[in-house]
């Protein structure tokens, strides 16, 4: 079974685009992944739209 989540916001690209394939409980797994991703979602948008203002990803020196 599979599940996907696409959320469009202000930009011309998806704010969230996650997919789970071949999983016994894809909705539960998608929810888990979304929780992990949500803490970084705004930073990914900033890195794309305005890289000079972006913070480095965790565990990566600038």
C-alpha positions as CSV (number, residue, x, y, z in Angstrom):
1,X,0.0,0.0,0.0
2,X,1.1,3.6,-0.6
3,X,0.3,7.1,0.5
4,X,1.3,10.6,-0.6
5,X,1.0,14.1,0.8
6,X,1.5,17.3,-1.3
7,X,0.9,20.7,0.3
8,X,1.1,23.9,-1.8
9,X,1.6,27.2,-0.2
10,X,2.9,30.6,-1.4
11,X,5.7,29.5,-3.7
12,X,5.6,27.9,-7.1
13,X,6.8,24.6,-5.7
14,X,5.2,22.3,-3.1
15,X,5.8,23.2,0.6
16,X,5.6,19.5,1.4
17,X,5.9,16.6,-1.0
18,X,6.2,13.2,0.8
19,X,5.4,9.7,-0.4
20,X,5.5,6.3,1.2
21,X,5.4,3.1,-1.0
22,X,5.1,-0.5,-0.2
23,X,4.3,-0.2,3.5
24,X,1.8,-2.1,5.7
25,X,0.6,1.2,7.3
26,X,1.4,3.9,4.8
27,X,-0.7,6.6,6.5
28,X,0.9,6.1,9.8
29,X,4.4,6.1,8.2
30,X,3.5,9.2,6.2
31,X,2.4,10.9,9.4
32,X,5.7,10.0,11.1
33,X,7.7,11.3,8.2
34,X,5.7,14.5,8.1
35,X,6.4,15.1,11.8
36,X,10.1,14.7,11.1
37,X,10.1,16.9,8.0
38,X,7.9,19.7,9.6
39,X,10.7,20.9,11.8
40,X,12.8,21.7,8.7
41,X,10.1,22.6,6.2
42,X,10.4,26.4,6.5
43,X,14.2,26.2,6.3
44,X,14.0,24.2,3.0
45,X,11.8,27.0,1.5
46,X,14.3,29.7,2.7
47,X,17.2,27.7,1.2
48,X,15.4,27.7,-2.1
49,X,14.0,31.2,-2.3
50,X,16.8,33.1,-0.5
51,X,19.9,31.0,-0.1
52,X,21.9,33.9,1.4
53,X,19.5,34.1,4.3
54,X,19.4,30.3,4.9
55,X,20.8,28.6,7.9
56,X,23.0,25.6,7.2
57,X,21.4,22.3,7.6
58,X,22.0,20.6,11.0
59,X,25.4,19.0,11.3
60,X,26.8,21.0,8.4
61,X,29.3,23.8,8.8
62,X,28.7,27.0,6.8
